[in-house]
Amino acid sequence: MFAVDGDVFAFIKPSLDAHTLGINAATELLRDCGYRVIIGDKDIAKAMNDIKYEVNRQKVLDWIRRNKVTQIGLSYRLDQDEAVNMVGYFMNELKNNNMLSYQGGPIKSMFFAGLPKTCEIIEGEHKGFIRTFRGGESVRESLTKMGVPEERIPKDILEGSLYDDLRMEFGKDIINSGEYDSFKPVARAAYDEYGTKEDTVVKRLDSNMRKPFMPLMRAHVGPYSSSVDRLDSVKEFISWAKELADAGYLDILSIGTSQLTQSNFGEDWEDKPNGGGVPINSPEEYRMIWNASRPLLLRTYAGTKNIPELAKIYEETINICWHALSLWWFNRLDGRGPYDLYTNLKQHIETLKYIAKTNKPFEPNLPHHFAFRGADDVTYIVSAYLAAKLAKKMGVRILILQNMLNTPRYTWGIQDLAKSRAMLTLVKTLEDSNFRVILQPRAGLDYFRPDLEEAKIQLAAVTALMDDIDPHDETSPPIIHVVSYSEASHLATPNIINESIKITQFSLQKYRELRRDGKIEDMSRNEDVQERMLELVESGKTIISGIEKHVDNPYSAEGFYKIFAAGFLPVPYLWGEVDEFKYAKALRTKPVKGSVKVVDENNRVVKSDKVVDYANGNLKEVAYILNQKVDIIGI
């Protein structure tokens, strides 16, 4: 059934699920095709968490009727059983109220985005009415599934990139040959502190600067099942850690802890929802992981409550190889933590001061979180620079610069290269004898397709993209955050993680060999990339200079609060605290030829100096609100 003029699309996700990028991307695509789209707010997201209760079902139905919705999209990428039950309760409520089109109601179709197995079950239970999205669908596939006639799809949306196509061909050659499977672990034990409490990521990196250079491999690991006892889940993770350590492919094990580990560490969790991840709840459990994982370097999520205290526990138990903080995120803004933004910033700055004393690196877990909420490419870059400069001012000496590529998923490769180089250019202006920047690229969170062979090809292709960021420096990237190819299908086991590392290391060496032989384009000379990079650098400098000119003491909790609240860093898809941060949410963005730019109500690109003028005009009101907040909460 095709969508027509007058159709209203609505997207809803439970607040437990932090994955919003797919919904935001689909929203913009549909709007570009001329449809009205609404997204369920915080209250609707909370109602979907507990849709089994009648009062919550009624709240969602009233919202649907009030907005004259005709097409509904649901998204839930966490627990399979919870997702199936959520959709079941919701569909029954729609049927009981004669809301479906075949009953004479307004709802013409429904869509569900989730894990592949969940989608398979939902398709079976609701055959013919719910169309599912398992991840990795192209723009054309996505819009067709949502009933958009091809003649309504703007030509720009369907444009591809020759560079992306060529990298995918490279990936096919890598995977079809199967040669990557013979790749052997890299011998890293070339220094005395290797694997001990005195080991650091800098020592490991510096001791491995030999040819051919093999980047350090980081992977995020977090097995969890809601049907398994908490301690059994922890024991399973410990066995995985030992298995990965023994195999020798992984260098940095990133512990994927649960929401409760981050927000309620050491407390009685009772029946609170875990939110996925390893449910670690004591220092002793961290010590057990440390002992089992020798000689791996370890790191984990920062806390979302009592943040400095948890950072100290990480130092004492796992000798954390670097700390990661999200500054503006992992609080009430995104539903990932209990603090308001100002309190969160104060805690993070206190934690940065502690990190500086430990002489450990700091990773701003940051730019991609802006991208998840609709930020433009300039905001992505500027947020990284601001975090880096704050860290330097707090005494941090080493910065791990994480760069999530393919975010949003429809980003073209040449735009990714331009964005990456512009970010590196700006952040590296801060480098001196007391401050070092270490690049760590990774694939996008929703980049991979659920088909495992296709995903392997994508992994090889994105590795080539990483190498093209700085194609003539064989020590770049120094660290790669390897996202396992099974990301869109199922949890990555140790075997899958190791295979993903093999693909990544082998692809990197093969791509460099092709470059040396002149068989691929030298992307350092690509004019489109260079032109866009210079545009982004200049735009970034405009925003940064505007912030430093107009915001008092910008590199402080007060300064960072004002920068965000005034709208210097636009986030049109902000979910939480929308009244307090209306200016942050007010500016629109949209995809423009594989990039993301700020646009006005007529879809014309807004220059960065106009963003500065807009935000500067809001600073007095924002400062007044902040002063009231400080007076009320007494901090």
KOLTOR-866688 format. One record per residue (C-alpha): x, y, z. Coordinates in steps of 0.001 Angstrom, whole numbers, plus 500000, padded with zeros to 6 digits. Layout:
XYZ
...
//
This chain:
500000500000500000
501563503293498874
501734506318501165
499816509324499834
499478513028500528
497946513518503960
499528510412505477
501153511012508858
504042508782509946
504722508319513664
507815506719515195
507958505433518763
510643503725520815
510715502744524502
512927505051526578
515002502032527721
516471501755524222
519031504503523570
519311503714519830
517600506653518115
519629507096514951
517483504859512738
514312506685513706
515911510071513117
517285509053509700
513923507620508598
512185510786509765
514349513048507616
514042510792504571
510251510781504806
510133514549505282
512306514962502187
509663512931500350
506988515400501472
505339513548504372
504493514764507849
506411512802510512
506165512950514302
508275511226516948
506950510091520302
508210512363523083
509612511358526476
506163510572527928
505229508336525007
508640506604525179
508085505910528882
504602504573528180
506043502144525617
508419500818528299
505398499429530171
502840499051527397
501344496035529175
499514498444531481
496185499740530187
496804503341531256
499967503433529110
498260501842526103
495527504450526354
498089507260526519
499744506069523287
496413505600521493
495237509082522481
498503510483521067
497977508582517789
494390509833517432
495287513412518352
497987513539515647
495858511783512990
498564509122512481
498165506712509564
501529504832509636
503387503720512780
507016502706513254
508286501012516408
511946500499517307
513492498300519999
516983496811519655
517369495251523091
515804492141524667
514004489918522127
511178488734524414
510460492255525634
510282493504522044
507887490737520947
505655491340523979
505681495101523410
504527494725519809
501930492126520815
500352494319523487
500357497287521131
498802495440518196
496074493955520416
495209497419521688
494962498766518132
492713495831517148
490515496141520234
489899499773519353
489237499098515632
492203501272514681
493562499171511793
492672500005508195
491034496613507482
488727497345510438
487846500743509027
490442502519511188
493156505030510236
496302502855510630
497309501685507167
500585499953508055
503163499365510771
506947498984510756
509287497501513323
513070497947513569
514975495548515783
517336492611516002
516990490042513183
515580487229515337
513059489609516878
512014490750513408
511618487135512289
509280486360515210
507249489541514740
506867488887510997
505559485404511809
503088486583514439
501776489599512509
502174488402508947
501091490802506256
500721493884508404
504052494655510111
507092495180507884
510430494821509648
513810496537509416
516793494478510520
519492497062509842
521659497956506876
518783498633504457
519623501102501703
517739504363501390
515731502985498473
514889499777500374
513841501712503474
511532504117501662
510018501354499529
509248499294502641
507507502321504111
505315502566501037
506885505627499405
506427505635495594
509758506007493806
508594509107491953
508327510901495318
511954510177496270
514243513166495485
517055512345493070
519792513466495504
518698510854498022
519319508068495548
522754509310494475
525599507034495392
529318507499495728
531817505876493347
534383505813496160
532001503800498350
531278501372495523
534992500786494929
535619500100498614
532802497568498639
534407495841495644
537657495747497604
535780494224500541
534252491542498331
537681490555497051
539006490281500613
536160488124501889
535786485965498784
539485485098498821
539295483906502444
542986484781502883
542254486874505959
541565483704507938
545278482843507958
546215486123509650
548178485384512850
548056487299516158
550520490179516448
553296489606518998
553025492572521367
555112491432524358
558173493537523525
558455495448526819
558803494525530493
555489495955531752
553403494029529203
550200492773530809
551118493971534312
549635496688536529
552297499022535131
551177498481531534
549558501356529638
548088501862526191
550866504353525369
553598501833526303
551926499172524197
551501501495521263
554987503001521379
556661499597521700
554922498383518532
555978501177516169
557627498870513657
557000498001510005
554571496866508866
552645498796511522
549733496882513062
547248499102514934
546129498112518417
542759496362518291
539962497346520663
536617495555520877
533512496133522958
532320492931524632
529174492488526692
527214489207526840
523906489468528709
520661487550528976
517647488623531031
516853484956531691
520239484192533306
521206484865536924
523335487999537354
526381486145538674
526133483615535858
526273486488533363
529397487838535056
530999484362535014
530245484029531310
531958487340530624
534998486237532642
535266483082530520
534996485186527359
537731487519528608
540071484569529189
539252483110525769
540009486419524033
543229486863525995
544419483364525137
543695483817521411
545986486868521237
544196488893518544
542669491520520838
544704494224522585
542077496279524419
539014494664525952
536218497179526426
533826495833529070
530228496444527972
528677496955531397
524961497195532044
522946500345532632
522639499440536319
526392498930536655
526847502493535441
524026504084537437
523630501950540588
526983500290541212
527197498537544574
523492499003545327
520636496511545691
519172496422542175
515931494695543217
513681494554540124
515165497538538275
515551496956534497
519129496119533571
519119497575530063
521553495000528622
525268494533529196
527415492755531777
525779493254535221
528922493862537303
528122495106540821
531243494858542987
534948495735542892
535769492076543430
533993491131540172
536152493680538326
539266492162539922
538195488706538755
537890490063535202
541355491629535463
542917488345536577
541201486322533833
542087488735531038
545909488892531334
547648490337529272
544829492427527754
544405496122528472
540969496835529953
538540499722529870
534832500208530538
531981502701530549
532076505651532908
529461505795535626
526341507893535261
526145508509539029
528975509106541498
531168509366538426
534533510274540027
534161507508542624
533518504874539977
536515506108537968
538682505488541043
537280501960541366
538217501291537726
541772502436538425
542087500231541507
540501497087540054
541172496858536305
543980499412535855
541705501045533269
543794501892530211
541808505037529479
538724506769530814
535814507817528593
533337510555529478
530417511906527481
530172515379529112
526845516536527647
525435513003527460
524575509971529617
522232511974531870
518606513123531746
519120514536528249
519264511039526766
517718509043529607
521020507291530317
521681508792533755
519987510445536741
521731513833536726
520577517079535152
523037518432532591
524747520964534858
525333518434537657
526588515924535079
529091518440533697
530378519291537172
530874515585537943
532643515005534635
535020517921535151
535827516660538644
536514513258537041
538762514855534394
540863516396537161
541207512943538711
542126511389535331
544855513996534930
546369512913538280
546479509283537127
548254510310533891
545822508057531989
544366509028528601
540878510448528188
538446509556525407
535617511994524654
532740509560524087
531026512416522424
530780513505518756
528707510528517620
526224511143520438
525563514542518875
525193512832515483
522692510365516991
520526513381517827
520606514942514393
523635517224514754
525327518549511641
528909517684510671
530296520953512057
528778520251515472
530313516758515381
533764518289514880
533393521226517275
532153519031520121
535361516970519864
537527520097519882
535756521594522902
536105518343524859
539793518080523937
540555521652524978
538667521212528260
540642518037528977
543933519801528245
542998522649530574
542201520109533305
545698518636532968
545022515581530787
548072514803528646
546803512133526223
543572512202524226
542048509145522550
540052510675519709
537222508285518860
535770508838515398
532607506922514540
532374506661510757
529153505933508794
527163508087511218
524480508646510070
524557505471507986
523705507375504788
526944509431505101
529032509154501929
532632508002502288
534107511197500858
532119513171503430
533404510871506195
536982511487505090
536462515253505017
534806515234508450
537533513022509936
540366515129508556
538707518379509641
538257517036513180
541878515865513323
543110519192511947
541307521202514630
542029518891517562
545700518494516645
546175522289516904
546089521599520662
549059519196520491
552327520175522144
554949518525524335
552309518098527074
549336516983524977
549171514083522514
546240513052520291
545727509379519334
543134508632516640
540740505716517129
538242505250514255
535396502734514240
532461501682512076
529038503167512713
526646501771515284
523993500830512713
526269500397509697
526299496626509272
523727494498507511
522306491427509294
523496489167506455
526842488020507870
528706487660504563
527619491127503468
528612492486506878
532101490992506540
532466492796503216
531354496028504903
533940495518507657
536746495260505088
535367498294503230
535182500478506346
538748499461507238
539838500925503888
537951504107504784
539858504314508089
543178504025506277
542258506771503811
541845509330506624
545623509777506636
546762507541503751
550477508359503812
551054507767507519
551390504029508122
551094504574511891
547605505959511403
545221504882512697
547165503852515830
544108502183517417
541040500721515718
537824500097517582
536697496947515773
532931496650515549
532193492975514935
530467492052511695
527605490344513574
526549493660515171
523224493830513282
522447490141513670
523490488865517071
525916489289519928
529569488895518968
531148485840520605
534930485568521068
535227483648517770
533380486389515881
535433489115517578
538675487367516621
537506486844513035
536520490522512828
540024491486513961
541556489189511336
539448490845508631
540415494306509865
544172493720510143
544402491791506870
542278494350504967
544420497212506237
547661495617505024
546144494591501679
544724498066501054
548121499618501761
549723497193499360
547267498226496619
548026501885497301
551782501325497049
551201499569493713
549072502464492432
545975500265492067
543645502481494116
543019506212494107
545255508322496332
542513509887498450
544927512483499834
544570514186496444
540811513901496066
539525517414495348
535994516796496672
537374515649500025
539813518546500220
537178521164499392
534700519817501963
537429519469504608
538471523107504241
534813524167504433
534360522183507655
537573523522509211
536572527117508523
533033526539509766
534378524838512882
536724527744513582
533795530152513228
531744528292515852
534718527892518212
535733531550517991
532090532558518494
531911530441521628
535205531755523024
534182535349522272
530651535303523692
530600532638526441
532192533584529767
534698530974530960
533651528515528209
535825525604529418
533902524996532636
530655523317533684
528895526685533438
530443527373530053
529604523973528590
526036524268529885
525613527675528197
527232526482524945
524710523654524700
521621525435526008
522113528504523798
522242526433520600
525885526599519508
525700522792519021
522338522059517331
520640518755518241
517199518763516583
516421515182517667
516952515816521379
514622513568523402
514923514702527002
514679518030528879
513314519693525749
511795522701527540
515058523655529226
517049523096526022
514614524434523436
517361526473521736
519608523415521343
516732521642519616
515408524550517558
517734524568514528
516952522052511789
519437519797510005
519121517587506959
521197515269504767
522859517117501882
524706514891499386
525972512476501993
526695515105504658
524548516720507375
524052520482507426
522013523058509338
519107524349507234
516344526928507621
512592526379507264
513018526486503467
515824523857503520
518476526436502645
521883525814504231
522573528059507246
526152529347507546
528061528918510797
528214532641511528
524403532668511579
524424529780514067
526753531862516268
524438534884515991
521434532734516899
523108531149519932
524621534419521122
521140535936521123
520006533277523594
522897533555526060
521340536093528466
518242533963528961
520334530804529306
522609532461531898
519537533531533890
518145529972533843
521498528572534946
521773531062537820
518305530061539008
519267526396538810
522441526995540824
520491528935543475
517805526243543736
520038523188543973
522780524971545871
525785524001543763
//
